[in-house]
């Protein structure tokens, strides 16, 4: 890897809202960008119309971004590969890339926010386990309060590049950063990844509060107590507590719990109104990562013997048909305690 270049060859795997938004950031910064769309018809349509209306209405994809359906063509001879597919297909795409004879050793940037159900691994761990040539120092995770709808419209945003290798984290910082997209570095990739994944569960709970008609007091209590749960599990898994006070923890938690753009908050809101989870998910074009992550975190809380009452109640509402009122009553009726951080 040449660290002194002004322009890099970058492939973004996944032409959903976040993949497109990041491709636009990279193109704005003068890089050679390829955007991989796994559906042939959708790739053809994007190439012809350059209209991202399926995920980002009103956004056009510049002709300087190459839209590609062939995965091998998309990743060959690239300096950087951005994994922007949903967390539950990260391993599947990584397996395909692993079978390819790449001549270069690119830096891999993960932007998926989740914890794999079967293995309970973070996304960087899934990538490192699956791709033979990939080592931990060549994996960077980008995370933080960053809705694609706003990034694609160049609304000021700040995120974190997390990676054990500071030099590579700083390179990714340089590649992505511009006047509307600010990037910080953090070597605590465990905390950066877990903050981005776990906040989605609390966002589901925030949506349930909205849908059930609970008040601002309820949501204001939910967020700091949810953050405590994130810190508890995160530190048990090796993260630094301070990471969760930053952009990939508190920052992402706030925006995902409050924003109209939040898919996880939307799903929770529909559940709070009494709808069934399967019915809500069937009508959605985009993925609400928190649903699958809730299953993983429920298992992780037991594995690490960490108390996570809010996450547990979200799990029971989503997957055991517990009513939102019963879940709230159980949370509010827990024994009296001293407020502690972590």
N, C-alpha and C positions, 0 to 999 in steps of 0.2 A: 504494500500500500504506500503510495506517494502522499505524504502528509502536507506537501507544499503546493498542491494544485489549487487553482481558483475555481475549477469546474470539475465535477465528478460525474461518472456514469452511474445513475441510480435507477433501480427497478422497484416499483411499488406493487406489491402483490395484494390484490384486492381492490376492486373499483366500487366499493361502497362509499358512503358519505365521508368517512375519515380518510380512506385511501385517496379519494379524489382531492379532498382538501389539502392533504400533505403533498400530493403531486403538484398542486398549484403553488404551494409554498416553495417547493424545490425549483419549479420552473421559473418562478419570480426571481429566485436567487441565481439564475443563470446556469443551472445544471442540465445535463442531458438525461431526460426523464422518460422512462417507459412505465406504462400503467397496465398491469395484467388484469384482465377480466375473464373469469373461468367459463362464462356462458358464451358460446360462439355467436349467437344471435345478438346478445347485448353488446358484445365487442364490435360487431359489424355496425350496429346502430350508432354506437358512440363515435366510431370512426367517421360515419357519414354525416351525422347531425352535429356532433360536438356538444350536445345538449345533455347536461347531467340531471335532467328533470326528475328521473326516477328517485334519486336520493337527495338532490340539492336543487330544487326548482329555482330557475332564474340564473343558474351558473353555467357558463360555457367553458369547455375544455379547449385551450389553445392548440393550434395545429402543431406546435412545437413539441407537444407531449405525444409520444407514440403509444397508441392503444393496441395491445397485443393479446391474442387468445392462446397462443402457444407458450406454455410455461418455460420450456427450455430456451426458446428464443428470447424470452423476457429476462432470464437470469444470466445468460452466457456473457462472459467478459464484462461483468459489472464490478464497480468499486464498492457499492453499498446496495444491500437488498433490504427493503422495508417490508416486514410482515404485517399487513393490515387486514388479514382475514379474521373472522370470528374465532374466539379462543378454542371452540370445540373442533375446529378444522385445522388448527395450527400444525398438529402432528401429521395429519394427512398430507398437507402440502409439503411439509418438511421431508416426509418420506420420499415424495416424488423428486424433490430437489437433490436429496442424498444419492439417488440413483443416477444422477447426471455427472458427467466428467467435466467439471468446471476447471478452467485453466488458471483462474485467479482465486484468491482467498479473500472474499469480500467481508466487510463488516456487516453484521446482521443487526438490524434495528427492529425491535419488537414494539408494536403499539397496541396489541391485543390486551384487554384487561379481563383476566379471569384466572381460575384455578381448575386444572383438568379434573374431571369427575373421577375417573378410574384410578389414576395414579396419585392424585392430590398434589401434583407438581405445579410450580409456577411456570409461566410461559417460557422464560429463558431456560429453565431446566428441561422443558420438553424439547426445545430446539437443540440444546447441547446433547441431550440423550439420543436424539434421532439422526442428526447430521454428523457423520463420521469426522469430517474435516473441521468442524466448528468447535472452538474452545471458548471458555468463559470470558476470556479477555477480549474476544471479538464480538461480544453480544452487548448491545446497548438497548435499554428500554426507555422509550419516551412516554411520559405520563404527566397528568396534571389537568386543571380545569380548562377544557378545550373542546367545546362543542363545534363540530365540523361546520354547522350552519353559519357560525360567526367567523371562524377562521377563513372559510371560503370567500367571505365578504371583507376580509382584511380588517376585522375588528381586533383591537389590541388584545393579545393573549400571551400568557407566560406559562411555560411548562418546564419539566426537569428531564435531563438526559442522565439516566442512572446506569452505571457500569463499574465493574471492579478495576478496569484499566482506565486511569484518568486521562491518558493521552488520547485514547479512542473516544472517550466521552467528550473531550474538548473538540475533537475533530467533528463529531456529530453536531455539537453545539454550533460550530462555525458553519457547517453545511446548511443547517436549518434556520439559523437566526437572521432576522431582518428587522425593519423598522416597525412591523406590526406583530412579529412572532418572536418573543424573547425566550431564550433557552438558558437555564441554569444547569450546572453539573452536580452530581451527587454520586459518591462511590458506594452508597448503601442501596444496591439494586434490589435486595430483598424487600426493604421498606418501600422503595419506589413502586415495585410491582404489587405488593400486598395492599398498599394504600389505594392504588387504582382499581384493584379488584374488589376489595372488601367494602368500599364505600357504596358500591352498587346495591348491596343488601340493605344498607341503611336508607338508600334512596327509595327502594321498594317500600320500606316501612313508612317513609315520608309520604309517598303516594297513597298508601293505605289510609294514612291520617287524613289526607285531603278528600279522598273518596268517601270516607265514613263520616265526614263532617266535623272532625275534631278541629280544635282551634290553633291559633298561632302559638299559644303557650305549649301545646303538645309537641309541635314540630321543633320549637326552640329547645325543649328538653331532650327531644330525641337525638338531635345532632351531636351535642357534646357527650351524651351517654353512649351513643353509637361509636364515637371516636375513641372512647375509653375501651370499648370492646376490640376495636381495630388495633389499638396499642397493645392490649393484653396478648392477643394472638400473634401479632407481628413480632413482638419482642421474644415471645416463646419460640418463634421460628428463626430467630437470629437477627432480626432487624433492630435498628437503633430507634429509640422512642422519639428522638428529636425530628426524625424524618417525617413523622406523621403530623407534626405541627406546621409543615410546609405545604408546598403546592400540590404534591401528589397525595397528601393526606387531607388536612383540613380544607385546603383550597378546592380540591376535587369533590370533597364531601359536600361543601356548601353549594356549589353550582349544580351538582347532580340532584340534590334534594329540593332545590328551589326552582330550577329552570323549566320553562315550557318546552325546551328542546330535549329534556331528559327522557329517554325511552324507558328507563327503569322506574322513574317516578310515575310515568304514564301507566305502566303495567300495574303498579301498586294502586294507583287511583282507581283503575277499573275494578280491581279486586275489592277495594274498599267500598265500591258501589254495589257489590254483590255478584259480579260476573265471575264465571269460571275461568281459570288460568288458560286452559287449552283454547277456549273460544277467543280470548284476547290475543294470544300468540298467533293464532291462525290468520288473523286479519292484518298482522303487522308485516311490513316490507323489510324493515331493519330488525336487527337482533338486540334483545335486551339481555346483556351478558349476566346480569345479576341473578337471573332465574337459575341457571346452571351452577353459578358460583355458590348460591345458597346451599345447594346439596353438598358441595365440596367443603365449605366452611363448617357446616353442621358436623361432618365427619372429622375435620381437623380439630374442632373444639373438644371433641371426645378424645382424640388421639393425644393432644397436648394437655388435656385436663384443664381447659381454660373456660371460665364462666362467661357465657355470651348470651344473656337472656333475651335481648332484642332479636338477635340473629336466630335464636332458637324458635321464637314465636313466629318470625317471618317464615321459617321452614314449615312450621306446623300449619300456618294459614295457607301456604302455597300447596303443600303436598299431603296434608292430613285433614284437609277440609275443616280446620278449626275456624270459628267465626272471629271476625276482627274484634268484636266486643269482648268475647271471652279472652282473647289474647291480651287486649288492653287491661282488662281486670286482673289478669294474672301478673302482668308487669307492675301495675300500680299497687297490687296487694302483697308484693314481696316484703320480707322483713326489713325493718328500718336499719339503715346503715350510715356510716360516715362517708362523705364524699371524698373519694381519692382518685388521683390520676393514675391510670394503669392498674 
